[in-house]
Amino acid sequence: MYFPMYEALGPCGILLCCNERPNLQPPPHVWTRQYQAAILELDSEKLLLEISAAETVIQQRRAELIKESSASTDELEAIERALRALSQLPEIRQKLIQQR
């Protein structure tokens, strides 16, 4: 199944992966839900746990896709963007807190 993806800005300017048609949902992979949970986490104490959980399921999905010969390059690209965003999330949140 093909899911065209694009990037949308979520809270704090973090990129969220979304389906290009608003009435359709992103692929039902656990990693997308876990990624969104991390991006939307407002509690600083829970943030690192959410990031860690998201990175774990994203890496697992990435490994699955790499093993598949017919892997979706769109999903692999979305995974790479998600991992970059997660790695920058604590720093971005800190800057936003300092600006208040």
MODELLER restraints for C-alpha pairs under 7 A, 6 or more apart:
rsr = mdl.restraints
at = mdl.atoms
rsr.add(forms.Gaussian(group=physical.xy_distance, feature=features.Distance(at['CA:3:A'], at['CA:19:A']), mean=6.68, stdev=0.5))
rsr.add(forms.Gaussian(group=physical.xy_distance, feature=features.Distance(at['CA:3:A'], at['CA:27:A']), mean=6.98, stdev=0.5))
rsr.add(forms.Gaussian(group=physical.xy_distance, feature=features.Distance(at['CA:4:A'], at['CA:19:A']), mean=6.09, stdev=0.5))
rsr.add(forms.Gaussian(group=physical.xy_distance, feature=features.Distance(at['CA:4:A'], at['CA:20:A']), mean=6.04, stdev=0.5))
rsr.add(forms.Gaussian(group=physical.xy_distance, feature=features.Distance(at['CA:5:A'], at['CA:17:A']), mean=6.49, stdev=0.5))
rsr.add(forms.Gaussian(group=physical.xy_distance, feature=features.Distance(at['CA:5:A'], at['CA:18:A']), mean=5.77, stdev=0.5))
rsr.add(forms.Gaussian(group=physical.xy_distance, feature=features.Distance(at['CA:5:A'], at['CA:19:A']), mean=4.92, stdev=0.5))
rsr.add(forms.Gaussian(group=physical.xy_distance, feature=features.Distance(at['CA:5:A'], at['CA:20:A']), mean=5.68, stdev=0.5))
rsr.add(forms.Gaussian(group=physical.xy_distance, feature=features.Distance(at['CA:5:A'], at['CA:74:A']), mean=6.78, stdev=0.5))
rsr.add(forms.Gaussian(group=physical.xy_distance, feature=features.Distance(at['CA:6:A'], at['CA:17:A']), mean=5.95, stdev=0.5))
rsr.add(forms.Gaussian(group=physical.xy_distance, feature=features.Distance(at['CA:6:A'], at['CA:18:A']), mean=5.72, stdev=0.5))
rsr.add(forms.Gaussian(group=physical.xy_distance, feature=features.Distance(at['CA:6:A'], at['CA:19:A']), mean=6.42, stdev=0.5))
rsr.add(forms.Gaussian(group=physical.xy_distance, feature=features.Distance(at['CA:6:A'], at['CA:20:A']), mean=6.03, stdev=0.5))
rsr.add(forms.Gaussian(group=physical.xy_distance, feature=features.Distance(at['CA:7:A'], at['CA:15:A']), mean=5.75, stdev=0.5))
rsr.add(forms.Gaussian(group=physical.xy_distance, feature=features.Distance(at['CA:7:A'], at['CA:16:A']), mean=5.61, stdev=0.5))
rsr.add(forms.Gaussian(group=physical.xy_distance, feature=features.Distance(at['CA:7:A'], at['CA:17:A']), mean=4.91, stdev=0.5))
rsr.add(forms.Gaussian(group=physical.xy_distance, feature=features.Distance(at['CA:7:A'], at['CA:18:A']), mean=6.16, stdev=0.5))
rsr.add(forms.Gaussian(group=physical.xy_distance, feature=features.Distance(at['CA:8:A'], at['CA:15:A']), mean=5.42, stdev=0.5))
rsr.add(forms.Gaussian(group=physical.xy_distance, feature=features.Distance(at['CA:8:A'], at['CA:16:A']), mean=5.10, stdev=0.5))
rsr.add(forms.Gaussian(group=physical.xy_distance, feature=features.Distance(at['CA:8:A'], at['CA:17:A']), mean=6.32, stdev=0.5))
rsr.add(forms.Gaussian(group=physical.xy_distance, feature=features.Distance(at['CA:8:A'], at['CA:18:A']), mean=6.59, stdev=0.5))
rsr.add(forms.Gaussian(group=physical.xy_distance, feature=features.Distance(at['CA:9:A'], at['CA:15:A']), mean=4.67, stdev=0.5))
rsr.add(forms.Gaussian(group=physical.xy_distance, feature=features.Distance(at['CA:9:A'], at['CA:16:A']), mean=5.90, stdev=0.5))
rsr.add(forms.Gaussian(group=physical.xy_distance, feature=features.Distance(at['CA:10:A'], at['CA:16:A']), mean=5.84, stdev=0.5))
rsr.add(forms.Gaussian(group=physical.xy_distance, feature=features.Distance(at['CA:11:A'], at['CA:40:A']), mean=6.74, stdev=0.5))
rsr.add(forms.Gaussian(group=physical.xy_distance, feature=features.Distance(at['CA:14:A'], at['CA:85:A']), mean=6.45, stdev=0.5))
rsr.add(forms.Gaussian(group=physical.xy_distance, feature=features.Distance(at['CA:15:A'], at['CA:85:A']), mean=6.70, stdev=0.5))
rsr.add(forms.Gaussian(group=physical.xy_distance, feature=features.Distance(at['CA:17:A'], at['CA:78:A']), mean=6.52, stdev=0.5))
rsr.add(forms.Gaussian(group=physical.xy_distance, feature=features.Distance(at['CA:18:A'], at['CA:26:A']), mean=5.98, stdev=0.5))
rsr.add(forms.Gaussian(group=physical.xy_distance, feature=features.Distance(at['CA:19:A'], at['CA:25:A']), mean=6.35, stdev=0.5))
rsr.add(forms.Gaussian(group=physical.xy_distance, feature=features.Distance(at['CA:19:A'], at['CA:26:A']), mean=5.32, stdev=0.5))
rsr.add(forms.Gaussian(group=physical.xy_distance, feature=features.Distance(at['CA:31:A'], at['CA:54:A']), mean=6.43, stdev=0.5))
rsr.add(forms.Gaussian(group=physical.xy_distance, feature=features.Distance(at['CA:31:A'], at['CA:57:A']), mean=5.34, stdev=0.5))
rsr.add(forms.Gaussian(group=physical.xy_distance, feature=features.Distance(at['CA:31:A'], at['CA:58:A']), mean=5.12, stdev=0.5))
rsr.add(forms.Gaussian(group=physical.xy_distance, feature=features.Distance(at['CA:34:A'], at['CA:54:A']), mean=4.97, stdev=0.5))
rsr.add(forms.Gaussian(group=physical.xy_distance, feature=features.Distance(at['CA:35:A'], at['CA:54:A']), mean=5.12, stdev=0.5))
rsr.add(forms.Gaussian(group=physical.xy_distance, feature=features.Distance(at['CA:37:A'], at['CA:50:A']), mean=6.85, stdev=0.5))
rsr.add(forms.Gaussian(group=physical.xy_distance, feature=features.Distance(at['CA:38:A'], at['CA:47:A']), mean=6.45, stdev=0.5))
rsr.add(forms.Gaussian(group=physical.xy_distance, feature=features.Distance(at['CA:38:A'], at['CA:50:A']), mean=4.74, stdev=0.5))
rsr.add(forms.Gaussian(group=physical.xy_distance, feature=features.Distance(at['CA:38:A'], at['CA:51:A']), mean=5.30, stdev=0.5))
rsr.add(forms.Gaussian(group=physical.xy_distance, feature=features.Distance(at['CA:38:A'], at['CA:54:A']), mean=6.65, stdev=0.5))
rsr.add(forms.Gaussian(group=physical.xy_distance, feature=features.Distance(at['CA:41:A'], at['CA:47:A']), mean=5.88, stdev=0.5))
rsr.add(forms.Gaussian(group=physical.xy_distance, feature=features.Distance(at['CA:51:A'], at['CA:86:A']), mean=6.30, stdev=0.5))
rsr.add(forms.Gaussian(group=physical.xy_distance, feature=features.Distance(at['CA:55:A'], at['CA:83:A']), mean=6.73, stdev=0.5))
rsr.add(forms.Gaussian(group=physical.xy_distance, feature=features.Distance(at['CA:58:A'], at['CA:79:A']), mean=6.65, stdev=0.5))
rsr.add(forms.Gaussian(group=physical.xy_distance, feature=features.Distance(at['CA:62:A'], at['CA:76:A']), mean=6.68, stdev=0.5))
rsr.add(forms.Gaussian(group=physical.xy_distance, feature=features.Distance(at['CA:62:A'], at['CA:79:A']), mean=6.99, stdev=0.5))
rsr.add(forms.Gaussian(group=physical.xy_distance, feature=features.Distance(at['CA:65:A'], at['CA:71:A']), mean=5.15, stdev=0.5))
